[in-house]
Amino acid sequence: MAPEYQDTEWLAARLRDILEFYYPDGIDDRGGYVAQLDGESGEIYDRDSKHLVATSRYVVNFCLGARFDGPDPWLEAAKHGIEFLREGHHDPDTGGYDWLLEGTETVDRKRVCYGHAFVLLAYARAVEAGIDGTKADLEATYDLLLDRFWEPEYNLCQSEFDGDFEDASAYRGQNANMHTCEAMLAAYEATGQQRYLDRAREIAHALTVDLAADHDGYLWEHYTDEWDHDMDYNRQKPDDLFRPWGYQPGHHIEWAKLLAVLDRYADVDWAIERAEELFEIAIEDGWDDDYGGFYYNFDPDGEPIVDDKYGWPVAEGIGAAAALYERTGTAQYLDWYDRLWAYAQANLTAPEGNFYVKLTRDNEPSPTDDGPAVEPGYHPVGACFEGLRSL
């Protein structure tokens, strides 16, 4: 495998390539960012849709750019997004963040834990970047998450409310909690405050140890309001972008990364063992031995359901392999790190350096979907980030 994948200069340059696909075209002078860029051409197909997750992820990306490629122009680009989180998405009456805007007008104000987790992550990276006032934003968002979403009897977060935080959905989801754990880890890295690490540890144990024990260590996506496994939720929608039926190898390997990061900071004896087990599940049940890449999902018998290949699981696998190698020194993780980068460079990398969002099973790029985008390079930037700090 090519040794440059482990080189800090190569990784920093690769991170820069991804950011430069979105900059400056992704900066909206009216406020916030434009995330709807065609993956092949870079052409903007929708200037107005502003998704909370996309805004937050852009901020994270630009903060990491400032950290590893220098402040110019990334720090100002990050500040631009922080201002829009505060002035565009934030609702001062409830304290929550609106889910979707058209231009500067809110069109969907539902309160989604998944989105608020990314707000917390954005503020954490902004604190690290030294952006004024963001420590107060971080603390306020943490307080909101704990006040509105946290269910202390389960050590997990509920998923969704209406805009006034009055009517709650009965749905409970793994994905929102995984990203809340991710954000809590970043908040701990930014501040050193123990409460953030405690929440990350509690969420991780509840999902990857307690609930996974009911499924032989596998992670199911969907739960009832009492956190029982809901095996029928979206059974007819296995290709759903946010809540597909089936096991997702991408989330198993993403949790492997987060548990390896948790092991850096928390005095626990279970995190690294579970990280290795989840990495193994993703590879054994999710990797396509014929064409490479991870299937989108597989059924309880281990058979692929949707065989499209998304870019984000490969990116998360790169990060997981880097973090696990750093924590264990086991050579197989470095081998997988190189192998995953090689696959990404050969198949997922578009002409301008960004990652394609989705491929067919045999690695042909799929057309960019219409509708609000949530993935402005966040996962491949994260792959570079974890490689840089782990290796």
SVG drawing of the C-alpha trace seen along z (x, -y; Angstrom):
<svg xmlns="http://www.w3.org/2000/svg" viewBox="-47 -39 52 55">
<polyline fill="none" stroke="black" stroke-width="0.4" points="0.0,0.0 1.1,-3.5 2.9,-4.9 1.8,-8.5 -1.6,-7.8 0.1,-7.8 2.1,-11.0 1.0,-14.1 1.7,-16.4 -0.3,-14.1 -3.2,-14.1 -3.2,-17.8 -3.1,-18.3 -6.0,-15.8 -8.0,-17.7 -7.3,-21.0 -8.5,-19.4 -11.8,-18.5 -12.3,-22.0 -11.4,-23.7 -14.2,-21.9 -16.6,-23.7 -14.8,-27.0 -15.5,-29.7 -18.6,-28.5 -20.2,-27.1 -20.0,-30.5 -23.4,-32.3 -23.0,-36.1 -26.6,-36.2 -25.6,-34.1 -24.5,-30.5 -23.4,-28.1 -24.5,-26.4 -24.3,-22.6 -26.0,-21.6 -23.1,-21.2 -23.1,-18.5 -20.5,-15.9 -19.1,-15.6 -19.1,-19.1 -19.3,-21.2 -22.2,-23.1 -24.7,-24.6 -28.1,-23.2 -29.9,-24.8 -28.7,-28.0 -31.4,-28.3 -31.8,-25.1 -29.9,-25.4 -30.0,-22.2 -28.9,-22.4 -26.7,-19.4 -24.9,-20.9 -24.4,-24.2 -22.9,-22.6 -20.7,-20.2 -19.3,-23.1 -18.3,-24.8 -16.5,-21.6 -14.7,-21.2 -13.4,-24.8 -12.3,-24.7 -10.3,-21.6 -8.9,-23.3 -7.7,-26.2 -6.1,-23.7 -4.2,-21.7 -3.8,-24.0 -3.5,-27.4 -6.2,-30.0 -6.4,-31.7 -9.1,-31.4 -10.6,-28.7 -11.1,-30.5 -13.2,-33.3 -15.2,-30.7 -15.9,-29.0 -16.9,-32.2 -19.3,-32.8 -21.1,-29.6 -21.1,-30.3 -22.8,-33.6 -25.5,-31.8 -26.0,-29.1 -26.6,-32.0 -28.7,-34.3 -30.3,-31.9 -30.9,-28.5 -31.2,-29.5 -34.6,-30.2 -34.1,-32.4 -37.6,-31.8 -37.1,-28.0 -33.4,-27.8 -33.6,-25.2 -32.2,-25.2 -34.4,-25.1 -34.0,-22.0 -34.3,-23.6 -34.3,-27.1 -34.8,-28.4 -32.4,-31.3 -33.0,-33.0 -36.6,-31.9 -37.4,-28.8 -39.4,-26.2 -39.1,-23.4 -38.5,-24.2 -38.8,-20.7 -36.2,-20.0 -34.1,-17.0 -31.5,-15.5 -29.3,-14.5 -29.1,-18.1 -28.5,-19.5 -25.7,-17.0 -24.0,-18.5 -24.5,-22.0 -22.7,-20.9 -19.9,-19.5 -19.6,-22.7 -19.3,-24.8 -16.7,-22.4 -14.5,-22.7 -15.1,-26.5 -13.9,-26.6 -10.7,-24.8 -10.3,-27.2 -10.5,-30.2 -13.7,-31.8 -15.1,-34.3 -18.1,-33.5 -18.4,-29.9 -17.7,-28.4 -20.9,-30.0 -22.7,-28.6 -21.3,-25.2 -22.4,-25.3 -25.9,-26.5 -26.3,-23.8 -25.2,-21.1 -27.7,-22.4 -30.4,-22.3 -29.6,-18.7 -29.7,-17.6 -32.8,-19.5 -34.9,-18.5 -33.5,-15.3 -31.7,-13.4 -33.5,-10.4 -31.5,-9.7 -33.2,-6.4 -31.6,-5.1 -28.5,-7.3 -29.6,-8.1 -31.4,-10.9 -34.8,-10.9 -35.0,-11.8 -37.4,-14.6 -39.9,-17.2 -42.1,-19.7 -40.8,-23.3 -42.1,-24.2 -40.6,-21.2 -44.2,-20.2 -45.0,-17.1 -42.3,-14.3 -41.9,-11.5 -42.1,-8.0 -39.2,-7.0 -35.8,-6.5 -32.7,-6.1 -29.2,-4.8 -27.8,-7.4 -28.7,-10.5 -27.1,-9.1 -23.9,-8.1 -23.4,-11.6 -24.3,-13.0 -21.5,-10.8 -19.2,-12.1 -20.0,-15.7 -19.5,-15.1 -16.1,-13.7 -15.2,-16.8 -16.6,-19.1 -14.3,-17.3 -11.3,-17.7 -12.1,-21.4 -12.7,-22.1 -11.4,-19.3 -14.7,-19.3 -15.5,-15.9 -19.3,-16.2 -18.8,-15.9 -16.7,-12.8 -19.2,-11.3 -22.1,-11.7 -20.0,-10.2 -19.2,-7.2 -22.7,-6.7 -24.2,-6.9 -21.5,-4.6 -22.0,-1.9 -25.8,-2.1 -25.8,-1.4 -22.7,0.6 -22.7,2.8 -26.2,2.9 -28.5,2.8 -26.1,4.6 -25.9,7.5 -29.5,8.4 -28.2,8.8 -24.9,10.7 -23.0,7.4 -24.6,6.0 -26.1,2.5 -29.7,2.1 -30.8,-1.3 -34.4,-1.7 -36.1,-1.6 -39.4,-2.2 -39.9,-5.0 -38.9,-2.5 -35.7,-1.6 -36.9,1.8 -35.6,2.9 -38.1,2.0 -37.5,4.7 -40.2,3.5 -39.5,-0.2 -39.0,-1.2 -38.8,2.5 -40.1,1.4 -37.6,-1.4 -34.1,0.2 -32.7,-2.5 -33.8,-5.4 -31.1,-8.0 -31.4,-8.6 -33.4,-5.7 -32.9,-2.5 -34.0,0.9 -31.2,3.4 -27.8,3.3 -25.4,0.6 -21.8,1.6 -21.0,-2.1 -22.3,-2.8 -20.6,0.3 -17.2,-1.0 -18.0,-4.6 -18.7,-3.4 -15.4,-1.5 -13.7,-4.9 -15.6,-6.7 -14.9,-3.9 -11.2,-4.0 -11.3,-7.8 -13.2,-7.3 -10.5,-4.8 -7.9,-7.6 -9.6,-9.6 -11.8,-7.4 -10.6,-4.8 -12.8,-2.0 -12.0,1.6 -14.7,2.3 -14.3,-0.4 -11.4,0.9 -12.7,4.5 -16.0,3.4 -14.3,1.2 -12.4,4.1 -15.5,6.3 -17.5,3.7 -14.7,3.1 -14.7,6.9 -18.5,7.0 -18.3,4.2 -15.6,6.0 -17.0,9.5 -20.6,8.6 -20.4,5.3 -17.3,5.4 -17.9,6.4 -15.0,8.8 -15.7,8.6 -15.8,4.9 -14.6,3.3 -16.5,0.8 -19.2,1.3 -22.7,2.4 -25.2,-0.2 -26.9,2.4 -27.4,6.1 -30.1,8.2 -30.1,10.2 -28.8,13.2 -25.8,11.2 -27.0,10.9 -26.7,7.5 -29.9,5.6 -28.9,2.4 -25.6,2.9 -25.0,-0.7 -21.7,-2.0 -21.7,-5.3 -18.6,-7.3 -19.1,-8.0 -18.6,-4.4 -15.2,-4.2 -14.2,-7.5 -15.3,-6.4 -13.4,-3.1 -10.3,-5.1 -10.7,-7.0 -11.5,-3.8 -8.5,-2.0 -6.2,-4.9 -7.6,-5.3 -7.5,-1.5 -3.9,-1.3 -3.0,-4.1 -4.7,-2.4 -3.6,1.2 -0.5,1.1 -2.1,4.0 -0.8,4.2 -4.0,5.2 -5.5,1.8 -2.7,0.0 -3.2,2.4 -7.0,1.6 -6.2,-2.1 -4.1,-1.9 -6.5,0.4 -9.5,-1.9 -7.6,-4.9 -6.6,-3.1 -10.2,-2.2 -11.3,-5.8 -8.7,-7.2 -9.5,-4.8 -13.3,-4.9 -14.7,-7.6 -12.6,-10.5 -14.2,-12.8 -12.2,-14.9 -12.1,-18.0 -10.9,-16.0 -14.2,-15.7 -15.8,-12.3 -18.8,-11.0 -21.7,-10.6 -22.8,-7.2 -21.6,-4.6 -23.3,-1.6 -22.2,1.9 -19.5,2.0 -18.2,-1.5 -19.9,-3.7 -20.8,-7.1 -24.5,-7.7 -26.0,-11.0 -26.3,-13.7 -29.7,-13.5 -32.0,-16.5 -33.0,-18.1 -31.2,-19.6 -27.7,-18.2 -26.2,-17.3 -22.7,-16.1 -20.4,-18.9 -17.3,-16.8 -17.7,-16.1 -16.8,-12.4 -13.7,-12.5 -12.4,-15.6 -12.9,-13.5 -10.9,-10.7 -8.0,-13.1 -8.4,-14.5 -8.3,-11.1 -5.3,-10.1 -3.5,-13.3 -4.0,-13.0 -3.8,-9.2 -0.8,-8.5"/>
</svg>
